[in-house]
Structure formats: C-alpha cells, structure tokens
Amino acid sequence: MPAPRPNRLLAAFGDRELSLRAHRLREVELKPRGVLFERGDVVDRVHFPQTAILAQQVVDYHGRPVAAATIGNEGVVGVGACLGGGPALMRVVVLVPGVALSLDRATFVEAVNASGSMRDLLGGYGDASACESLQLAACMAKHSVEERLARCLLHCLDGRQTTELEMAEDVLSIVLGVRQSGLTVAARTLQGLGFLEYRRGTYRVIDRALLEEFACQCYDVIRAKYQRLGSAVA
C-alpha cells in the first residue's frame, strides 16, 4: 500500500483551525468495497481520504447504485450530513483501498463554527464538487467508456507515489456507468494501446502523458475547478 500522504483539503485548513483538534483525528484503513455509510444513515464522522479513493453513490429507492463520483485526497465525505444534521443522501463506498483520516462530528462542527476561513474553504469545495457532478453527467453522455476510464484513472493517480491502482471493479463500473464486461473491454483496449498493464482489479499506468492525451477533456476541466481553491488543494 502506498505511504500515507496529506489530505490536501485538510492541509489547507492550516494549524490555526485544527491545531487544538489534531489529536482527535483518527487514521483508519479502508478495505475494498467497504461502506462508510448508506443513504439515510446518521453520519457521525467526516473522512478525509489520504491514499484511499471513495465513491459517492446515488442509489434508487430499491437501494441499487445508479451513479457515482470519486473523492480522493483533494476532498472529504460526510460534511453535508454532519453540518446539516440530516441523514446521508448518498452511499459512500471504497473504490481504492487505503488510509483516511476520520474526525468525529462534534469536533468537526466546533472547528467549522469557530473559523470563517474554514467555512469559506468548505463552501468553495462544495461548489467545485457540484460542478464536478455536472461535468461527469455530461461526460457520461458524450464520451466513450475508454475515455472515461482514462479520466478516472488519472484522477485516482493524482498525488500518489505509485502508478498502480487496486480497484473494486464492481464499484468502478458504477462510476463509469457501464457493465463490468464493458469495463473489462475498455481496460483491455487501453492496454492494447500501450497506456497501461491490466489484470482484473489492478491497473498499472505505463505512460501517463499518453493517457492524458487520450482522456476526455473533462479531466482537465475538473482538475482546474479544484485548482481554483488554491495550490494547497490542487
């Protein structure tokens, strides 16, 4: 497993906001397909991914996932439910296993209430996340599975010290809006183009520059939205 790396959003809060609360942060190891919470659950902790990649899944009334977006070390999950006090609106499941930092709801709410800059940063992050969701909806409609897979791999690799990803493919197929058989075909296509080595559940990128050229422009668009939050988050 890659060495833990800073969560860029958490780091952007700075010592002033969390110095007195840092001892309450708990490192947790997240396993593939592990569910942090389901839609309708009471959320009592926020999670800041470090090496883990999470997927926020929209589920239908039968509990079946129908869409998803990924969150890596640029972000956080559980903020809306913790601050708003309502139930979770989405399921959060582990796409790439790894480490996250977890903070209890009471401590997080206290920190946010005490810091205007923290509230502003979380508001900017929320705006970027909303724009990402709209961009991904357009991506699903306009771009091929191969392009979407390339975009997702690049996002998951950003900031990591490794070129290899272990991914829960049933979760990844929901992120990409494709059956698992279609995901396999797309991965093998990218392998045939020389971009990566693929075996079921594991993706090792061989040439990132070529993969970036191949990926749809949504990767650059989404990355730019987070870059606007500042260099500490980008």
C-alpha positions in Angstrom: 0.0 0.0 0.0 1.3 3.5 -0.8 2.7 5.6 2.1 0.1 7.9 3.6 0.1 11.4 2.0 -1.5 14.5 3.3 -5.2 15.2 2.5 -4.9 18.4 0.6 -8.2 19.9 1.8 -7.3 19.1 5.4 -3.9 20.6 5.0 -5.4 23.8 3.5 -7.3 24.4 6.8 -3.9 25.1 8.5 -2.8 24.8 12.0 -4.9 27.7 13.2 -8.2 25.9 12.6 -7.2 22.3 13.7 -4.1 22.6 15.9 -6.2 22.1 19.0 -8.2 19.3 17.5 -5.5 17.3 15.6 -5.3 14.8 18.4 -8.9 13.9 17.6 -8.1 12.9 14.0 -8.1 9.1 13.7 -6.3 7.2 11.0 -8.4 4.4 9.6 -7.6 1.8 7.0 -10.4 1.3 4.4 -10.9 -2.0 2.7 -12.2 -2.5 -0.9 -16.0 -2.2 -1.1 -16.2 -1.1 2.5 -19.3 1.1 3.1 -18.7 4.2 5.2 -22.4 4.9 5.3 -25.7 4.3 3.4 -28.3 6.7 2.2 -30.4 7.6 5.2 -27.8 6.9 7.8 -26.9 9.2 10.6 -23.3 10.4 9.9 -21.2 10.9 13.0 -17.8 11.3 11.4 -16.2 13.0 8.4 -13.5 11.3 6.4 -10.5 12.9 4.7 -9.0 10.3 2.2 -5.2 10.1 2.1 -4.4 7.0 -0.1 -7.9 5.7 -0.3 -10.3 6.7 -3.1 -14.0 6.8 -2.2 -17.1 6.7 -4.4 -20.2 8.6 -3.5 -23.1 6.6 -5.0 -26.6 7.8 -5.8 -29.0 4.9 -5.1 -32.5 4.3 -6.2 -35.4 3.5 -3.8 -34.5 -0.2 -4.0 -31.0 0.6 -2.8 -29.4 -0.1 -6.1 -26.5 2.3 -7.1 -27.2 4.2 -10.3 -24.4 6.8 -10.4 -21.2 7.7 -8.6 -18.4 10.3 -8.3 -15.0 9.7 -6.8 -13.3 11.5 -3.9 -9.5 11.3 -3.3 -7.1 13.3 -1.2 -8.4 16.5 -2.6 -11.7 16.2 -0.6 -13.8 15.0 2.2 -17.0 13.0 2.7 -19.8 13.4 5.3 -19.7 17.2 5.5 -23.3 17.9 4.5 -24.8 15.4 6.9 -22.6 16.4 9.8 -23.2 20.2 9.4 -26.8 19.9 8.4 -27.8 17.3 10.9 -29.9 15.4 8.4 -29.4 11.8 7.1 -26.9 10.9 4.4 -28.2 11.5 0.9 -25.8 9.1 -0.7 -23.9 5.8 -0.1 -20.2 6.2 0.3 -18.1 3.1 -0.6 -14.4 2.4 -1.0 -13.2 2.2 -4.6 -9.4 2.1 -3.9 -8.3 0.7 -0.5 -6.1 2.8 1.6 -5.9 5.2 4.5 -8.2 8.1 5.5 -8.3 10.5 8.5 -11.5 10.5 10.4 -12.9 13.2 12.7 -15.9 13.0 14.9 -18.9 15.1 14.1 -18.9 17.3 17.2 -15.3 18.2 16.9 -15.7 19.0 13.2 -18.7 21.2 13.7 -16.9 23.0 16.5 -14.0 23.7 14.2 -16.2 25.0 11.4 -18.2 27.2 13.7 -15.0 28.7 15.1 -13.4 29.5 11.7 -14.7 31.7 8.9 -11.8 30.7 6.6 -12.6 27.1 7.1 -16.3 27.7 6.3 -15.2 29.6 3.1 -12.9 26.8 2.0 -15.6 24.1 2.6 -18.0 26.3 0.6 -15.6 26.5 -2.3 -15.0 22.8 -2.1 -18.8 22.2 -2.2 -19.1 24.4 -5.3 -16.2 22.5 -7.0 -17.9 19.2 -6.1 -21.2 20.3 -7.5 -19.6 21.5 -10.8 -17.8 18.1 -11.0 -21.1 16.3 -10.7 -22.5 18.3 -13.6 -19.3 17.7 -15.6 -19.5 14.0 -15.0 -23.1 13.8 -16.2 -22.0 15.5 -19.4 -19.0 13.2 -19.7 -21.3 10.1 -19.3 -23.4 11.3 -22.2 -20.7 12.5 -24.6 -17.5 10.4 -24.1 -16.6 6.8 -24.7 -16.0 4.3 -21.9 -12.3 4.2 -22.7 -12.1 8.0 -22.4 -14.0 7.9 -19.1 -11.8 5.2 -17.7 -8.7 7.1 -18.7 -10.1 10.2 -16.9 -10.9 8.2 -13.8 -7.5 6.6 -13.6 -5.8 9.9 -13.9 -7.8 11.4 -11.1 -7.2 8.4 -8.8 -3.4 8.6 -9.5 -3.1 12.3 -8.8 -0.7 13.0 -6.0 0.1 9.3 -5.5 3.6 7.9 -5.3 2.7 4.8 -7.3 1.5 4.2 -10.8 -0.6 1.1 -9.8 -4.1 1.1 -8.6 -6.0 -1.8 -6.9 -9.7 -1.0 -7.7 -13.0 -2.6 -6.8 -14.3 -3.2 -10.3 -17.9 -3.5 -9.4 -17.7 0.0 -7.8 -15.6 1.3 -10.8 -18.2 0.1 -13.3 -20.9 2.2 -11.5 -18.6 5.2 -11.5 -18.2 4.8 -15.3 -21.8 3.9 -15.9 -21.0 0.7 -17.7 -21.4 -3.1 -17.1 -18.4 -4.9 -15.7 -18.0 -6.7 -19.0 -17.8 -3.3 -20.8 -15.2 -2.1 -18.2 -13.0 -5.1 -19.0 -13.2 -4.4 -22.7 -12.2 -0.8 -22.1 -9.3 -1.7 -19.9 -8.0 -4.2 -22.4 -8.3 -1.5 -25.1 -6.2 0.9 -23.2 -3.7 -2.0 -22.5 -3.6 -2.7 -26.3 -2.8 1.0 -26.9 0.2 0.7 -24.6 -1.2 3.0 -21.9 -1.4 0.6 -19.0 -1.0 -3.0 -17.9 -4.2 -4.6 -16.8 -5.2 -7.6 -14.8 -8.6 -7.9 -13.2 -8.8 -5.4 -10.3 -5.3 -3.9 -10.9 -4.3 -1.1 -13.3 -0.7 -0.1 -13.7 -0.2 3.1 -15.9 2.8 2.8 -18.2 2.7 6.1 -19.9 0.8 8.8 -18.1 1.5 11.5 -20.7 -0.2 9.4 -23.4 -3.1 8.6 -21.1 -3.7 12.3 -20.5 -3.7 12.9 -24.3 -6.2 10.2 -24.7 -8.5 11.0 -21.8 -11.5 13.3 -22.4 -11.1 17.0 -21.6 -13.3 16.5 -18.5 -10.2 15.5 -16.6 -8.6 19.0 -17.1 -11.9 20.8 -16.6 -12.5 19.1 -13.2 -8.9 19.5 -12.1 -9.0 23.2 -12.9 -12.1 23.7 -10.7 -10.2 22.3 -7.6 -7.1 24.2 -8.5 -9.1 27.4 -8.1 -9.4 26.6 -4.4 -5.7 27.2 -4.1 -2.4 25.4 -4.5 -2.8 23.6 -1.2 -5.8 21.8 -2.6 -4.9 21.5 -6.3 
